[in-house]
Amino acid sequence: MKYFQHHNAGSVAEAVALLRKFEGRAKLIAGGTDLIGTLKGDILPEYPAAVINIKTIPGLDFIRTEGEDIVIGALTKLAELVQSPMVKENFPLLADAAESVAGPEIRNMGTIAGNLCQDTRCWYYRYPNSMGGRIQCFRKGKGPCPAIKGDNRYHAIFDGKKCFAVCPSDIAVALAALDASLTIAGSDGERNVPLKDFYKPLGYVLKPDELLTSIRIPSAFRQTPQRFVKFRVRESVDFAIASVAMAVILADGIGRDARIVLGAVAPTPYRAIEAEKAVIGQGLTASTAEAAAQSAVIHARPLRRNAYKVEIVKALIRRAMKEIGDRR
Ligand SMILES: Cc1cc2nc3c(=O)[nH]c(=O)nc-3n(C[C@H](O)[C@H](O)[C@H](O)COP(=O)(O)OP(=O)(O)OC[C@H]3O[C@@H](n4cnc5c(N)ncnc54)[C@H](O)[C@@H]3O)c2cc1C
C-alpha cells in the first residue's frame, strides 16, 4: 500500500470536518473489508491522502424502532442484521439478504453503510495495478468501458450506457424493495435521501464531505410477505450473478402493492415496475409469477455474453413468488 494519513474520528462532526479538510482526497473506513482491497490493489482513480476511521464514533451501531419505523445505525454489522429478532420478524428479506453476503468473517466486520457504499466489483475496474499495469476505463475517467466489447458475462443487462459495471450490494437491493431512506450528514447539516435516489450510474450521491449515519425503513412492508433470492456461482461465498427482492401487500390473497427490485443486473438496484404491475390485482399464482417474470425483463438489453442473466432473473422471480406463496 502507499502512504496515507490515518485519523480516528470521535464524532460525526469530526468526520465531516476531516472530510472537508481533505477536499475529496480522503476515504472513510468502517470495517475495511472493501476499502483495504481497493487500496492494496491501487485501483482507485486517485489514491487517498487520508483514511478516516469512523468505527471510533460512538452511537452509530444500533437497530431500534422509532414510531412505526425501524432505524439502523451506519456502523451496524451485517452479522447483527442477520441475528436481529427485530429485523427477522419485521423485514425478513433484509435478514436474508444480509445472510447471503460473503461469509461469516466479512459479515462480522462489514457494516451496513460500508456495504451500501462499496465499490464496484467489475473485473476490469478491479484489475490490480501491480499485475501488469492499470486497466483504464470510463469509471476511472479514462477511455471507454472495456466490458462493452470484452468479457461482459458479469455486467449489466439494464441501463448500461457508458459503464456496464453492476451495483454489487445485496443490502441495497433489499432496502430498495422496502422503500428505505438514508440519513446523510455533511457540512450543511443532515439530509434524507430515498435509497432509490442514492445511486448514480457511476457511484452515489454523497458529496465529498458527507457520510451515511443511519438507514430508516418505513412500516409499509413491515411483516408483509417478502423474500430475497440470489443466484451466485459459489453457494458458500459469492457476489450475485442476479438477485431479486420481492415484497407484497395482500388483501384477501390479492396483490394490493408490490416491490420487485433486481440486483447485479444494472449499475444501480433495478426496480422492475412492469413486474410489480403484473402482481397488483392478482393472486400469487404460477401464472402471476410467469407474467411478472416476463414483464421484469422487457427492458433488458444484454451484451454479447450475458443474455443468460435474463433467464436467471425470470427464474428468481418465479422462485421468490413461489416461496412467498409456500410460506403463507
Ligand atoms: C470475499 C468477499 C465477498 C463479498 N460478498 C458480498 C456479497 O455476496 N454481497 C454483497 O453485498 N457484498 C459482498 N461483499 C462486500 C462486503 O459486504 C463489503 O466489503 C462490506 O459490507 C463493506 O463494509 P465495511 O464496513 O467493511 O466497509 P469499508 O470497507 O470500510 O468501506 C467500504 C466503502 O464504503 C465507504 N463507507 C463506509 N462507511 C461509510 C459511511 N458511513 N458513509 C459513507 N461511506 C462509507 C468507504 O469509504 C468505502 O469506500 C463481499 C466482500 C468480500 C471481501
The ligand as an SDF file (V2000), in Angstrom:
LIG
                    3D

 53 58  0  0  0  0  0  0  0  0999 V2000
  -14.8400  -12.0090   -0.1600 C   0  0  0  0  0  0  0  0  0  0  0  0
  -15.9540  -11.0010   -0.1660 C   0  0  0  0  0  0  0  0  0  0  0  0
  -17.2190  -11.3980   -0.5240 C   0  0  0  0  0  0  0  0  0  0  0  0
  -18.2700  -10.4750   -0.5410 C   0  0  0  0  0  0  0  0  0  0  0  0
  -19.5160  -10.8780   -0.9140 N   0  0  0  0  0  0  0  0  0  0  0  0
  -20.5250   -9.9740   -0.9490 C   0  0  0  0  0  0  0  0  0  0  0  0
  -21.8280  -10.3570   -1.3310 C   0  0  0  0  0  0  0  0  0  0  0  0
  -22.0980  -11.5100   -1.6400 O   0  0  0  0  0  0  0  0  0  0  0  0
  -22.7980   -9.4010   -1.3430 N   0  0  0  0  0  0  0  0  0  0  0  0
  -22.5680   -8.1010   -1.0010 C   0  0  0  0  0  0  0  0  0  0  0  0
  -23.4830   -7.2970   -0.9950 O   0  0  0  0  0  0  0  0  0  0  0  0
  -21.3380   -7.7230   -0.6220 N   0  0  0  0  0  0  0  0  0  0  0  0
  -20.3180   -8.6190   -0.5900 C   0  0  0  0  0  0  0  0  0  0  0  0
  -19.0780   -8.2330   -0.1940 N   0  0  0  0  0  0  0  0  0  0  0  0
  -18.8540   -6.8350    0.1530 C   0  0  0  0  0  0  0  0  0  0  0  0
  -18.9330   -6.6470    1.6580 C   0  0  0  0  0  0  0  0  0  0  0  0
  -20.2600   -6.7910    2.0730 O   0  0  0  0  0  0  0  0  0  0  0  0
  -18.4100   -5.2580    1.9300 C   0  0  0  0  0  0  0  0  0  0  0  0
  -16.9990   -5.3250    1.7570 O   0  0  0  0  0  0  0  0  0  0  0  0
  -18.7140   -4.7600    3.3280 C   0  0  0  0  0  0  0  0  0  0  0  0
  -20.0750   -4.7390    3.6240 O   0  0  0  0  0  0  0  0  0  0  0  0
  -18.1980   -3.3430    3.4250 C   0  0  0  0  0  0  0  0  0  0  0  0
  -18.4160   -2.8710    4.7390 O   0  0  0  0  0  0  0  0  0  0  0  0
  -17.1910   -2.2680    5.5430 P   0  0  0  0  0  0  0  0  0  0  0  0
  -17.7470   -1.7210    6.7900 O   0  0  0  0  0  0  0  0  0  0  0  0
  -16.0740   -3.2390    5.6710 O   0  0  0  0  0  0  0  0  0  0  0  0
  -16.7890   -1.0820    4.5390 O   0  0  0  0  0  0  0  0  0  0  0  0
  -15.3720   -0.4290    4.2570 P   0  0  0  0  0  0  0  0  0  0  0  0
  -14.5030   -1.3560    3.5040 O   0  0  0  0  0  0  0  0  0  0  0  0
  -14.8260    0.1680    5.4970 O   0  0  0  0  0  0  0  0  0  0  0  0
  -15.8650    0.7540    3.2920 O   0  0  0  0  0  0  0  0  0  0  0  0
  -16.3790    0.4640    2.0090 C   0  0  0  0  0  0  0  0  0  0  0  0
  -16.6840    1.7820    1.3070 C   0  0  0  0  0  0  0  0  0  0  0  0
  -17.7610    2.4250    1.9490 O   0  0  0  0  0  0  0  0  0  0  0  0
  -17.3880    3.7160    2.3960 C   0  0  0  0  0  0  0  0  0  0  0  0
  -18.0850    3.9120    3.6780 N   0  0  0  0  0  0  0  0  0  0  0  0
  -18.0490    3.1060    4.7520 C   0  0  0  0  0  0  0  0  0  0  0  0
  -18.8710    3.5770    5.7140 N   0  0  0  0  0  0  0  0  0  0  0  0
  -19.4370    4.6990    5.2070 C   0  0  0  0  0  0  0  0  0  0  0  0
  -20.3790    5.6360    5.7120 C   0  0  0  0  0  0  0  0  0  0  0  0
  -20.9200    5.5230    6.9330 N   0  0  0  0  0  0  0  0  0  0  0  0
  -20.7530    6.6610    4.9140 N   0  0  0  0  0  0  0  0  0  0  0  0
  -20.2290    6.7880    3.6660 C   0  0  0  0  0  0  0  0  0  0  0  0
  -19.3210    5.9400    3.1420 N   0  0  0  0  0  0  0  0  0  0  0  0
  -18.9410    4.9100    3.9060 C   0  0  0  0  0  0  0  0  0  0  0  0
  -15.8690    3.6830    2.4930 C   0  0  0  0  0  0  0  0  0  0  0  0
  -15.2920    4.9550    2.3270 O   0  0  0  0  0  0  0  0  0  0  0  0
  -15.5200    2.7610    1.3480 C   0  0  0  0  0  0  0  0  0  0  0  0
  -15.4990    3.4970    0.1460 O   0  0  0  0  0  0  0  0  0  0  0  0
  -18.0250   -9.1270   -0.1680 C   0  0  0  0  0  0  0  0  0  0  0  0
  -16.7350   -8.7360    0.2030 C   0  0  0  0  0  0  0  0  0  0  0  0
  -15.6970   -9.6490    0.2070 C   0  0  0  0  0  0  0  0  0  0  0  0
  -14.3290   -9.1770    0.5960 C   0  0  0  0  0  0  0  0  0  0  0  0
  1  2  1  0
  2  3  1  0
  2 52  2  0
  3  4  2  0
  4  5  1  0
  4 50  1  0
  5  6  2  0
  6  7  1  0
  6 13  1  0
  7  8  2  0
  7  9  1  0
  9 10  1  0
 10 11  2  0
 10 12  1  0
 12 13  2  0
 13 14  1  0
 14 15  1  0
 14 50  1  0
 15 16  1  0
 16 17  1  0
 16 18  1  0
 18 19  1  0
 18 20  1  0
 20 21  1  0
 20 22  1  0
 22 23  1  0
 23 24  1  0
 24 25  2  0
 24 26  1  0
 24 27  1  0
 27 28  1  0
 28 29  2  0
 28 30  1  0
 28 31  1  0
 31 32  1  0
 32 33  1  0
 33 34  1  0
 33 48  1  0
 34 35  1  0
 35 36  1  0
 35 46  1  0
 36 37  1  0
 36 45  1  0
 37 38  2  0
 38 39  1  0
 39 40  1  0
 39 45  2  0
 40 41  1  0
 40 42  2  0
 42 43  1  0
 43 44  2  0
 44 45  1  0
 46 47  1  0
 46 48  1  0
 48 49  1  0
 50 51  2  0
 51 52  1  0
 52 53  1  0
M  END
$$$$
